[in-house]
Amino acid sequence: MFVNAPAAVAHSSFETDSFILDPIFIGRDDDLPKVVDMFTQIHDDRIFSILALVGMGGMGKTTLTKKVFNHEGVKARFGSRIWIHVSPTFDPIILFSKILDKLTRRNSDGVESRDDILKKIQEALKTKTYLLVLDDVWNEDVPKWEDFINSMIGATSTEGNGIIITTRSERVAAIVNPFYIHHLDGLSDEDCWSIIKAKAFAEYGEVPLEFKMIGRKIAKRCQGLPLAANVVGSVLRRCESEQEWRSINENWISYGEGGESILRTLKLSFDHLSSPSLKKCFAYCSIFPKDRKMEKEELIELWMAEGFLQPSQSDDMESVGDMFFNVLLQNSLLQVAHKDNYGNVWYYVMHGLVHDLASFVLSNDADGSTIVRFMFHKEESSSISEQVAKHLRTLFFEGGTSGTISSGTIFSDFKYLRNLILSGDNCKELPTSVRKLIHLRNLDISNTSIGNLPKWIDELYQLQTLRACKSHLEKPKLPSMLRHLYIKWNTDLPAEIGRLTCLRTLPYFRVGIEKGYQIEVLGRLKHLRGKLEIDNLENLREKGEALKANMFQKSNLSELVLRWEAGKEGVRNDEAVLEGLQPHENANLQKLTISGFQGKRFPAWTQDMTGLIAITLSSCQECEEIPTLGHLPNLKSLRLRRLSNVRSINSSFHGTGNGEGVIFPALESILLLEMAVLNEWKIEFSNEVTAFPRLKSLKMYHCYNLECLPDLLFRDTLHLSELDIRHCSKLKELPDGLHALNYLEQMIIRGCRELTKMVEPFPSGWGSLSSLRSLEIRDCQELTKMVEPSAPSLTKVCVVDLKSVQNLPKFLDCLAESPLLEQLTVVSVPEVTLSTSTVKIWPFDSLKKLEMDVSMQWSKENNEAIKVRVDGILKNCHSSLCELSLTGLEMWDSLPDSMQHFIALYSLELENFGVKALPKWFGGLSNLERLCLSDFTNLRSLLPSMRSLTKLQELHIRDCPQLRIESERHKILNRSTNIYVNGHKR
């Protein structure tokens, strides 16, 4: 290990999750099926089966575990899957809180007791089996582990659950008492070479011959570590000459086995950074805690304040920082943590091992100095001495919720501070001592409760960045050198904002009519970049006024929002105003939103912005025609909302495509919302033209007059994964080709009351909607024929209010192809005629929730036959069903016998039965927690066997006129059961 390397080298890992999957997964073809088989074949005779995955840092334990976690066989085996990143600190209460967060999708408030958390875990799990992943465990304290696992046993109601532990330590693996320890060995040299090739030549395909021999030597030096292969592959990506490859091979000398090799490998990536400034930026990243997610702009602004980014004649400091950041990302020294739907990255992380390297570099600077220049500090911790304070350049000061940062908090000793980041809800005033920080360049108070900035804020004359997302700014002057101002959307800006000519970031600007607030203020801010939203554009009357904003000069904007306020009276000339707001023709603009525009037509420039990836047109009430957009090469998302005067979407919208016969070549998502008078959507082009080849999501809501969709809509949209049509009440039929959408995962058709047909007949033997996972068809009164999916991954089906459907029996027969079905709702549909053999083959052994209503459309004359059919359906799900809602026929004087075998049932709703008493077997539903009885007109008493329902928490009685609940209460042993009669608690 390097001299003076930090002890933290032993503790790596950022906050992992189960979603980000490495696209390069090489060399684990034997490990993956082995681990998966272990969990898909575990026995149900014990509560937990624990598997420990052991290997050194960087060996790919987390990557392999993610593959196991997301394997279809594992998903089918466990009712819930929970991924927890543990980190070096093994605190059972923190772990329980994280588990509860994952189960309930809540945000922990951090004040609940351990007992409360465990009770909620027990409630959330109920009768589910689960797989729990504890990633990156370092705990060697046996009592701590036993404390954790014994509490989990107490909160678990089922057997056959699984736990995966990933760790570097054999001792940790032994402590957890696993049924199997899987050692993750190093990859072969060939596998390492395959990873390097995939990283270094991802865009070029074949590897040039002269690089192969050197590349194999470099792969050998990876010593089987996937992390090393990934990092060196990223380094080699930018090495274009054979000599550069030879240099890397010759200078890469390992200092030994284990962590030393990883650190040496990572330092190789650092050594190849192109400049001392870039290396400083890399080392600076280590000041963040290991689990911290970083925003790109935030990090660049911190670098900038430290003086690491020197501008050139062609690039300002922000551009240099952007280049530096991208180099670190490309070399795997930073990693993507979260992307939005458009592929834009929101957050980044630094891998734990890379963080160790950055810490090592930061603590071993050239002059051997040990001066602390960067610090995270909590007010509850020890104070910062004057000797330390005078050398600090960056301070993250956390006041927390118990401590406070008040106006009297002393910062005057921090004479050379460049970055000050304050946080804490109790911080309500900016300390007056900040006034003396004359070198301060970055001030972040966005995570405080500071509402008003002091008048002296402009005395911080070197301030470059101010993040004040909760503060009012209209009174004080702001420092004239300010480059980045982060504010909330309704902030009133000071009247002299236009004098801040260095400003790069200004997210929101409201157009006023008084001097200092008018649109020409923006004209003086020539360097704006990122997002800009301009509100209250109704205050502009003509194109000449709009031109004063000089939008055509702002080439660095990435998102532009132009908003007119609805309901403002007066003369409007929106078409001319929007014409005058034309952005730079070669802009980096990616997102455009136009809202409240009252012109009839959009200006020509709206269809010339070839870099756009997202367009939203909203509340443009007078607009009659949508601009031509079908030729835009990068457009991925299109949202049309409340365009109340558009009657037709036609060729003027689609255009002729991109010159290669493709219309909307990149479009992935379409939303049509509340298009009040839209009555048709037509595509008119020849068979040689391709339309929407990459469309993944189509949503149409509340287009009440829309009668038809394009005939060829589904011809080329073979990758459509989401189809959601709601309340298009005049829509007659869906286009042909729906059955061939074998990437479709979710389909919702709701409130289309005149829809008669969903799918045309297609040749037998064809696959139909084979990827479908969720299907809902509801309130389509005239629908005669539904889809008939052959979907092995289908988990949810809901068919409700389909009074005219004729192929329901065949539709239900198709469910034999869906062994993973978990939720089924069949309500208000025509009577189903089923043979006994058909009922038997329905694979309902995975069904967890069933809602069925036979009271509305089913023939009362056939009530006994219907009862037999219902009973047959229930028989096939007695071992898995957890929730049942069944509405029967009032002449049924008994409940279906098959219900007595529902061993997992915890919620039961029964309605419209003619029984006089509940059957004796009812008390055998021992897991029942919630029971609702409605419209039992003949029910007179509850059985004494109800005392066996010891877990019953809620009993709802509604419209049971002959049942006297007060005289029946003694039959319920569980005195904590809440009883409701006709909605009122008793």
Residue pairs with C-beta under 8 A, 6 or more apart in sequence:
1 9
1 255
1 256
1 259
1 260
1 263
2 255
2 260
2 263
2 267
2 360
2 364
4 360
4 363
4 364
5 263
5 356
5 360
6 356
6 359
6 360
6 363
8 290
8 355
8 356
8 359
9 259
9 263
9 353
9 356
9 360
10 168
10 259
11 87
11 88
11 138
11 290
11 352
12 57
12 58
12 136
12 290
12 351
12 352
12 353
12 355
12 356
13 62
13 85
13 87
13 135
13 136
13 290
13 351
13 352
14 290
14 291
14 335
14 337
14 349
14 350
14 351
14 352
14 355
15 85
15 87
15 291
15 293
15 349
16 62
16 66
16 83
16 85
16 135
16 136
17 83
17 85
18 66
18 69
18 70
18 81
18 83
18 133
20 66
20 336
20 337
21 66
21 67
21 70
22 63
22 66
24 195
24 198
24 199
24 230
25 63
25 67
26 187
26 191
26 194
26 195
26 198
26 226
27 187
27 188
27 191
27 192
27 194
27 195
27 226
28 60
28 63
28 64
28 67
31 64
31 182
31 184
32 64
32 67
32 68
32 71
34 182
35 51
35 53
35 64
35 68
35 164
35 182
36 68
36 71
36 73
36 74
38 49
38 51
38 180
38 182
39 49
39 51
39 68
39 74
39 77
39 78
39 131
39 162
39 164
40 73
40 74
40 76
40 77
42 49
42 160
42 162
42 179
43 49
43 160
44 159
44 160
45 159
46 159
46 160
47 153
47 156
47 158
47 159
47 161
48 149
48 152
48 153
48 156
48 161
48 162
48 163
49 160
49 161
49 162
49 163
49 179
50 162
50 163
50 164
50 165
50 176
50 177
50 178
50 179
51 162
51 163
51 164
51 165
51 178
51 179
51 180
51 181
51 182
52 164
52 165
52 166
52 167
52 172
52 173
52 176
52 178
52 180
52 181
52 182
53 61
53 64
53 65
53 164
53 165
53 166
53 167
53 182
53 184
54 61
54 166
54 167
54 168
54 169
54 170
54 173
54 181
54 182
54 183
54 184
55 61
55 168
55 183
55 184
55 185
56 168
56 225
56 258
56 259
56 262
57 168
57 227
57 259
57 262
57 352
57 353
58 225
58 226
58 227
58 228
58 262
58 353
59 184
59 186
59 225
59 226
59 227
60 184
60 226
60 227
61 135
61 166
61 167
61 184
62 135
62 136
62 166
63 226
64 184
65 133
65 135
65 164
65 166
68 74
68 164
69 81
69 83
69 131
69 133
69 164
72 793
74 81
74 131
75 81
76 820
76 846
77 129
77 131
77 162
78 128
78 129
78 130
78 131
78 161
78 162
79 127
79 128
79 129
79 130
79 848
80 103
80 125
80 128
80 129
80 130
80 131
81 130
81 131
81 133
82 99
82 102
82 103
82 130
82 131
82 132
82 133
83 102
83 133
83 135
84 95
84 98
84 99
84 102
84 132
84 133
84 134
84 135
85 135
85 136
85 291
86 95
86 134
86 135
86 136
86 137
86 138
86 139
87 136
87 138
87 290
87 291
88 138
90 137
90 138
90 139
90 141
90 144
90 145
90 148
92 114
92 144
92 147
92 148
92 151
93 114
93 117
95 134
95 148
96 114
96 117
96 118
96 121
96 151
97 108
97 110
97 112
97 117
98 108
99 121
99 132
100 106
100 108
100 117
100 120
100 121
100 124
101 107
101 108
103 121
103 124
103 125
104 120
104 124
112 120
114 151
118 151
118 154
118 155
119 155
121 155
122 154
122 155
122 156
122 157
125 155
125 156
125 157
125 158
126 157
126 882
126 906
126 929
127 157
127 158
127 882
127 904
127 906
127 927
128 158
129 158
129 159
129 160
129 161
130 158
130 161
130 162
131 161
131 162
131 163
131 164
132 152
132 161
132 162
132 163
132 164
133 163
133 164
133 166
134 163
134 164
134 165
134 166
135 166
136 166
136 167
137 165
137 166
137 167
137 172
137 176
138 167
138 168
138 169
138 172
139 145
139 172
139 175
140 169
140 171
140 172
140 175
142 175
145 175
145 176
149 176
157 927
163 176
165 172
165 173
165 176
165 178
167 173
173 181
185 224
186 223
186 224
186 225
187 195
187 222
187 224
187 225
187 226
187 229
188 224
189 216
189 219
189 220
189 222
189 224
190 219
191 229
192 219
192 220
192 222
192 224
192 225
192 226
192 228
192 229
193 215
193 216
193 219
193 229
195 226
195 229
195 230
195 233
196 215
196 218
196 219
196 222
196 229
196 232
196 233
196 236
197 207
197 215
197 233
198 233
199 229
199 230
199 233
199 234
199 236
199 237
200 215
200 233
200 234
200 236
200 237
201 207
201 237
202 237
207 215
210 242
211 242
211 245
214 242
214 245
214 246
214 249
215 236
215 245
217 249
218 232
218 236
218 245
218 248
218 249
218 252
219 229
221 249
221 252
221 254
222 228
222 229
222 232
222 265
223 254
223 257
223 261
225 261
225 262
225 265
227 262
227 265
227 351
227 353
228 261
228 262
228 265
228 266
230 332
231 265
231 266
231 268
231 269
231 331
231 332
232 248
232 252
232 265
232 268
232 269
234 269
234 330
234 331
234 332
235 248
235 268
235 269
235 272
235 331
236 245
236 248
237 330
238 330
238 331
239 245
239 248
248 268
248 272
251 268
252 264
252 265
252 268
253 264
254 260
254 261
254 264
255 261
255 264
262 353
263 353
263 356
263 357
263 360
266 333
266 353
266 354
266 356
266 357
267 357
267 360
269 331
269 332
269 333
270 279
270 282
270 333
270 357
270 361
272 331
273 279
273 282
273 327
273 328
273 331
274 327
277 308
277 309
277 310
277 324
278 324
278 327
278 328
279 361
280 306
280 308
281 303
281 308
281 309
281 321
281 324
281 325
281 328
282 328
282 333
282 358
282 361
283 358
283 361
283 362
284 302
284 303
284 306
284 308
284 358
284 362
284 374
285 294
285 299
285 328
285 334
285 350
285 355
285 358
286 350
286 355
286 358
286 359
286 361
286 362
287 362
287 374
287 375
287 376
287 394
287 396
288 294
288 350
288 376
289 376
290 350
290 352
290 355
291 349
292 349
293 337
293 338
293 347
293 348
293 349
294 334
294 347
294 348
294 349
294 350
295 346
295 347
295 348
296 322
296 325
296 345
296 348
297 484
297 505
297 530
299 321
299 325
299 348
300 309
300 318
300 321
300 322
300 324
300 325
301 321
301 442
301 464
301 465
301 484
302 394
302 419
302 442
303 309
303 321
303 324
304 317
304 318
304 321
304 441
304 442
304 464
304 465
305 394
305 418
305 419
305 441
305 442
305 464
305 465
306 393
306 394
306 418
306 419
307 418
309 317
309 318
309 320
309 321
309 324
310 317
310 320
311 317
311 319
311 320
312 320
315 323
316 527
318 483
318 504
318 529
325 334
328 334
329 335
329 336
329 348
332 351
332 354
333 350
333 354
333 358
334 348
334 349
334 350
334 354
335 348
335 349
335 350
335 351
336 345
336 348
337 345
337 346
337 347
337 348
337 349
338 345
338 346
338 347
339 345
339 346
340 346
341 637
341 669
342 590
342 591
342 613
342 614
342 636
342 637
344 590
350 358
362 374
363 370
371 391
372 388
372 391
372 392
373 391
373 392
373 393
373 394
374 392
374 393
374 394
374 395
375 384
375 388
375 392
375 394
375 395
375 396
376 396
376 398
377 384
377 395
377 396
377 397
377 398
378 398
378 400
378 403
379 397
379 398
379 399
379 400
379 403
379 404
379 405
379 409
379 424
380 400
380 402
380 403
384 392
384 413
386 413
389 413
389 414
389 415
390 413
390 414
390 415
390 416
391 416
392 414
392 416
392 417
393 416
393 417
393 418
393 419
394 417
394 418
394 419
394 421
395 414
395 417
395 419
395 420
395 421
396 421
396 423
397 405
397 420
397 421
397 422
397 423
398 423
398 424
399 405
399 422
399 423
399 424
399 426
399 427
399 448
400 424
400 426
401 424
401 425
401 426
402 426
403 424
403 426
404 424
404 426
404 427
405 422
405 424
405 426
405 427
405 431
405 448
406 427
406 428
406 429
406 431
407 429
407 430
407 431
407 432
408 431
408 432
409 431
409 433
410 431
410 433
411 417
411 420
411 431
411 433
411 434
411 436
411 437
412 433
412 436
414 420
414 437
415 436
415 437
415 439
416 439
417 437
417 439
417 440
418 439
418 440
418 441
418 442
419 440
419 441
419 442
420 434
420 437
420 440
420 442
420 443
420 444
421 442
421 444
422 430
422 444
422 445
422 447
422 448
422 450
423 447
423 448
424 447
424 448
425 448
425 449
426 449
427 445
427 448
427 449
427 450
428 448
428 449
428 450
428 451
429 450
430 445
430 450
430 453
430 454
430 457
432 454
434 440
434 443
434 460
435 454
435 456
435 459
435 460
437 460
438 459
438 460
438 461
438 462
439 462
440 460
440 462
440 463
441 462
441 463
441 464
441 465
442 463
442 464
442 465
443 460
443 463
443 465
443 466
443 467
444 465
444 467
445 467
445 468
445 470
445 471
446 467
446 468
446 469
446 470
446 486
448 470
449 470
450 468
450 470
450 471
451 470
451 471
451 472
452 471
452 472
452 475
453 468
453 471
453 472
453 473
453 475
453 476
454 476
455 475
455 476
455 477
456 476
457 463
457 466
457 476
457 477
457 478
457 479
458 476
458 477
458 478
458 479
458 480
459 479
460 479
461 479
461 480
461 481
462 479
462 481
463 479
463 481
463 482
464 481
464 482
464 483
464 484
465 482
465 483
465 484
465 486
466 478
466 479
466 482
466 484
466 485
466 486
467 484
467 486
468 485
468 486
468 487
469 486
469 487
469 488
470 488
471 487
471 491
472 491
472 492
473 487
473 491
473 492
473 493
473 494
474 491
474 492
474 493
474 494
474 495
475 494
476 494
477 494
477 496
478 485
478 494
478 496
478 497
478 500
480 499
480 500
480 502
481 502
482 500
482 502
482 503
483 502
483 503
483 504
483 505
484 503
484 504
484 505
485 500
485 503
485 505
485 506
486 505
486 507
487 493
487 506
487 507
487 508
488 508
489 507
489 508
489 533
489 535
490 508
490 510
491 508
492 510
493 509
493 510
493 517
494 516
495 514
495 515
495 516
495 517
496 516
497 503
497 506
497 509
497 516
497 521
498 516
498 520
498 521
498 522
498 523
498 524
498 525
499 524
500 525
501 524
501 525
501 526
501 527
502 527
503 525
503 527
503 528
504 527
504 528
504 529
504 530
504 556
505 528
505 529
505 530
506 525
506 528
506 532
507 530
507 531
507 532
507 533
508 532
508 533
508 535
509 521
509 522
509 532
509 533
509 534
509 535
510 517
510 534
510 535
510 536
511 517
511 518
511 519
511 534
511 535
511 536
511 537
511 539
511 540
512 518
512 536
512 539
513 539
518 545
518 548
519 534
519 540
519 545
519 546
519 548
519 549
520 548
520 549
522 528
522 534
522 548
522 549
522 550
522 551
523 548
523 549
523 550
526 550
526 553
526 554
527 554
527 556
528 554
528 556
528 557
529 554
529 556
529 557
529 558
530 556
530 557
530 558
530 559
531 557
531 558
531 559
531 560
531 561
531 591
532 554
532 557
532 559
532 560
532 561
533 560
533 561
533 563
534 549
534 560
534 561
534 562
534 563
534 581
535 563
535 565
536 563
536 564
536 565
537 562
537 563
537 564
537 574
537 577
537 581
537 596
538 564
538 565
538 568
538 570
538 572
538 574
538 596
540 546
540 573
540 577
541 571
541 573
541 577
542 573
542 576
542 577
542 580
543 573
543 576
543 577
543 579
543 580
544 580
545 577
545 580
546 576
546 577
546 578
546 579
546 580
546 581
547 580
549 580
549 581
551 560
551 581
551 582
551 583
551 584
552 582
552 583
552 584
552 585
553 584
554 583
554 584
554 587
555 584
555 586
555 587
555 588
556 587
556 588
557 583
557 584
557 587
557 588
557 589
558 588
558 589
558 590
558 591
559 589
559 590
559 591
559 592
559 593
560 583
560 589
560 591
560 592
560 593
561 593
561 595
562 578
562 581
562 593
562 594
562 595
562 597
563 593
563 594
563 595
563 596
564 574
564 595
564 596
564 597
564 598
565 596
566 596
566 619
566 621
572 598
574 597
574 598
574 599
575 599
575 600
575 601
575 603
578 594
578 597
578 599
578 602
578 603
579 603
579 605
582 603
582 605
583 589
583 605
583 609
585 608
587 609
587 611
588 611
589 609
589 611
589 612
590 611
590 612
590 613
590 614
590 634
591 612
591 613
591 614
591 615
591 616
592 606
592 609
592 612
592 614
592 615
592 616
593 615
593 616
593 617
593 618
594 602
594 606
594 616
594 617
594 618
594 620
595 616
595 617
595 618
595 619
595 620
596 618
596 619
596 620
597 617
597 619
597 620
597 623
598 620
598 621
598 622
599 620
599 622
599 623
600 622
600 623
600 624
600 625
600 645
601 623
601 624
601 625
601 627
602 617
602 623
602 625
602 626
602 627
606 627
607 627
607 628
607 629
607 631
607 632
609 632
610 632
610 633
610 634
611 634
612 632
612 634
612 635
613 634
613 635
613 636
613 637
613 666
614 635
614 636
614 637
614 638
614 639
615 629
615 635
615 637
615 638
615 639
616 639
616 641
617 623
617 626
617 639
617 640
617 641
617 643
618 639
618 640
618 641
618 642
619 641
619 642
620 642
620 643
621 642
621 643
621 644
621 645
622 645
623 643
623 645
623 646
624 645
624 646
624 647
625 646
625 652
625 653
626 640
626 643
626 646
626 649
626 652
626 653
627 653
628 652
628 653
628 654
628 655
629 635
629 638
629 653
629 655
629 664
630 653
630 654
630 655
630 656
630 657
630 658
630 663
630 664
630 691
631 655
631 656
631 657
631 658
631 659
631 663
632 664
632 666
633 658
633 665
633 666
634 666
635 664
635 666
635 667
636 666
636 667
636 668
636 669
637 667
637 668
637 669
638 664
638 667
638 669
638 670
638 671
639 669
639 670
639 671
639 673
640 646
640 671
640 672
640 673
640 675
641 671
641 673
641 674
642 673
642 674
642 675
642 676
643 675
643 678
644 674
644 675
644 676
644 677
645 677
646 675
646 677
646 678
647 677
647 678
647 679
647 680
648 678
648 679
648 680
648 681
648 682
649 678
649 680
649 681
649 682
650 680
650 681
650 682
650 684
651 682
651 683
651 684
651 685
654 663
654 664
654 683
654 685
654 691
655 663
656 663
656 685
656 689
657 663
657 665
657 689
657 690
658 665
661 688
661 689
661 690
662 689
662 690
662 691
662 693
663 683
663 685
663 689
663 690
663 691
663 692
664 691
664 692
664 695
665 693
665 694
666 694
667 692
667 694
667 695
668 694
668 695
668 696
668 697
669 695
669 696
669 697
669 698
669 699
670 695
670 697
670 698
670 699
671 699
671 700
671 701
672 678
672 699
672 700
672 701
672 703
673 699
673 700
673 701
673 702
674 701
674 702
674 703
675 702
675 703
675 706
676 703
676 704
676 705
677 705
678 703
678 705
678 706
679 705
679 706
679 707
679 730
680 706
680 707
680 708
681 706
681 708
681 709
681 710
682 708
682 710
683 691
683 710
683 711
683 712
683 713
685 691
690 716
691 710
691 712
691 713
691 715
691 716
691 717
692 713
692 716
692 717
693 716
693 717
693 718
693 719
694 719
695 717
695 719
695 720
696 719
696 720
696 721
696 722
697 720
697 721
697 722
697 724
698 717
698 720
698 722
698 723
698 724
698 725
699 722
699 724
699 725
700 706
700 724
700 725
700 726
700 728
701 724
701 726
701 727
702 726
702 727
702 728
703 727
703 728
703 731
704 727
704 728
704 729
704 730
705 730
706 728
706 730
706 731
707 730
707 731
707 732
708 731
708 732
708 733
709 731
709 734
709 735
710 735
711 735
711 736
712 735
712 737
713 735
713 737
714 720
714 735
714 736
714 737
714 738
714 740
714 741
715 737
717 741
718 740
718 741
718 742
718 743
719 743
720 741
720 743
720 744
721 743
721 744
721 745
721 746
721 771
722 744
722 745
722 746
722 747
723 741
723 744
723 746
723 747
723 748
723 749
724 746
724 747
724 748
725 731
725 748
725 749
725 750
725 752
726 748
726 749
726 750
726 751
726 752
727 750
727 751
727 752
728 751
728 752
729 751
729 752
729 753
729 754
730 754
731 752
731 754
731 755
732 754
732 755
732 756
732 757
733 755
733 756
733 757
733 758
734 749
734 755
734 757
734 758
734 759
736 760
738 758
738 759
738 769
738 787
739 759
739 760
739 762
739 766
739 768
739 769
739 787
740 762
740 766
740 768
741 769
742 767
742 768
742 769
742 770
742 771
743 771
744 769
744 771
744 772
745 771
745 772
745 773
745 774
745 793
746 772
746 773
746 774
746 775
747 769
747 772
747 774
747 775
747 776
747 777
747 787
748 774
748 776
748 778
749 755
749 758
749 776
749 777
749 778
749 780
750 776
750 777
750 778
750 779
750 780
751 778
751 779
751 780
752 779
752 780
752 783
753 779
753 780
753 781
753 782
754 781
754 782
755 780
755 782
755 783
756 782
756 783
756 784
756 785
757 783
757 784
757 785
758 777
758 783
758 785
758 786
758 787
759 785
759 786
759 787
759 788
762 768
767 790
768 787
768 788
768 789
768 790
768 791
769 787
769 789
769 790
769 791
770 789
770 790
770 791
770 792
771 791
771 793
772 789
772 791
772 793
772 794
773 791
773 793
773 794
773 795
773 796
774 794
774 795
774 796
775 787
775 789
775 791
775 794
775 796
775 797
775 798
776 796
776 797
776 798
776 799
777 783
777 786
777 798
777 799
777 800
777 802
778 798
778 799
778 800
778 801
778 802
779 800
779 801
780 801
780 802
781 801
781 802
781 803
781 804
782 804
783 802
783 804
783 805
784 804
784 805
784 806
784 807
785 805
785 806
785 807
786 799
786 802
786 805
786 807
786 808
786 811
787 811
788 807
788 810
788 811
788 814
789 814
789 817
789 818
790 814
790 817
791 814
791 817
791 818
792 817
792 818
792 819
792 820
793 818
793 820
794 815
794 817
794 818
794 820
794 821
795 818
795 820
795 821
795 822
795 823
796 821
796 822
796 823
797 815
797 818
797 821
797 823
797 824
797 825
798 823
798 824
798 825
799 805
799 808
799 811
799 825
799 826
799 827
799 829
800 825
800 826
800 827
800 828
800 829
801 827
801 828
801 829
802 808
802 828
802 829
802 830
803 828
803 829
803 830
803 857
804 830
805 811
805 829
805 830
806 830
808 829
808 830
808 832
809 832
809 833
809 834
809 838
812 826
812 832
812 834
812 838
812 842
813 838
815 821
815 824
815 842
815 843
816 841
816 842
816 843
818 843
819 843
819 845
819 846
820 846
821 843
821 844
821 846
821 847
822 846
822 847
822 848
822 849
823 847
823 848
823 849
823 850
824 844
824 847
824 849
824 850
824 851
824 852
825 850
825 851
825 852
826 832
826 851
826 852
826 853
827 851
827 852
827 853
827 856
827 887
828 853
828 856
828 857
829 857
830 857
830 858
831 854
831 857
831 858
831 859
831 862
831 866
832 858
832 869
834 869
834 872
836 872
839 869
839 872
839 873
839 876
840 872
840 876
842 873
842 876
843 876
844 873
844 876
844 877
844 880
845 876
845 877
845 879
845 880
846 880
847 876
847 877
847 880
847 881
848 880
848 881
848 882
848 883
849 881
849 882
849 883
849 884
850 873
850 874
850 877
850 881
850 883
850 884
850 885
850 886
851 884
851 885
851 886
852 870
852 873
852 885
852 886
852 887
853 886
853 887
853 911
854 866
854 870
854 887
854 888
854 889
855 887
855 888
855 889
855 890
855 911
855 912
858 866
858 889
859 866
860 889
860 891
863 889
863 891
863 892
866 889
867 888
867 889
867 892
867 896
870 886
870 888
870 896
871 896
871 897
871 898
872 898
874 881
874 884
874 896
874 898
874 899
875 898
875 901
878 898
878 901
878 902
878 903
879 901
879 903
879 904
880 904
881 902
881 904
881 905
882 904
882 905
882 906
882 907
883 905
883 906
883 907
883 908
884 899
884 902
884 905
884 907
884 908
884 909
885 908
885 909
885 911
886 896
886 909
886 910
886 911
887 910
887 911
887 912
888 910
888 911
888 912
888 913
889 912
889 913
889 914
890 912
890 913
890 914
890 935
890 937
891 914
892 913
892 914
892 915
893 914
893 915
893 916
893 938
894 915
894 919
895 910
895 913
895 915
895 918
895 919
895 922
899 925
900 919
900 921
900 922
900 924
900 925
902 908
902 925
903 926
903 927
904 927
905 925
905 927
905 928
906 927
906 928
906 929
906 930
906 951
907 928
907 929
907 930
908 925
908 928
908 930
908 931
908 932
909 931
909 932
909 934
910 932
910 933
910 934
910 936
911 932
911 933
911 934
911 935
912 934
912 935
913 935
913 936
913 939
914 936
914 937
914 938
915 936
915 938
915 939
916 938
916 939
916 940
917 939
917 940
917 941
917 943
918 939
918 942
918 943
918 946
919 943
920 943
920 945
921 945
922 943
922 945
922 946
923 943
923 944
923 945
923 946
923 947
923 948
923 949
924 945
924 948
925 949
926 948
926 949
926 950
926 951
927 951
928 949
928 951
928 952
929 951
929 952
929 953
929 954
930 952
930 953
930 954
930 956
931 949
931 952
931 954
931 955
931 956
932 955
932 956
932 958
933 939
933 956
933 957
933 958
933 960
934 956
934 958
934 959
934 960
935 958
935 959
935 960
936 959
936 960
936 963
937 959
937 960
937 961
937 962
938 962
939 960
939 962
939 963
940 962
940 963
941 963
941 968
942 963
942 968
942 971
942 972
943 971
944 971
946 952
946 971
946 972
946 973
947 971
947 972
947 973
948 973
949 972
949 973
949 974
950 973
950 974
951 974
952 972
952 974
952 977
953 974
953 976
953 977
953 978
954 977
954 978
954 980
955 972
955 977
955 978
955 979
955 980
956 980
957 963
957 965
957 979
957 980
957 981
957 982
958 981
958 982
958 983
959 982
965 979
965 981
965 986
966 986
969 979
969 986
972 979
978 985
979 985
979 986
980 986
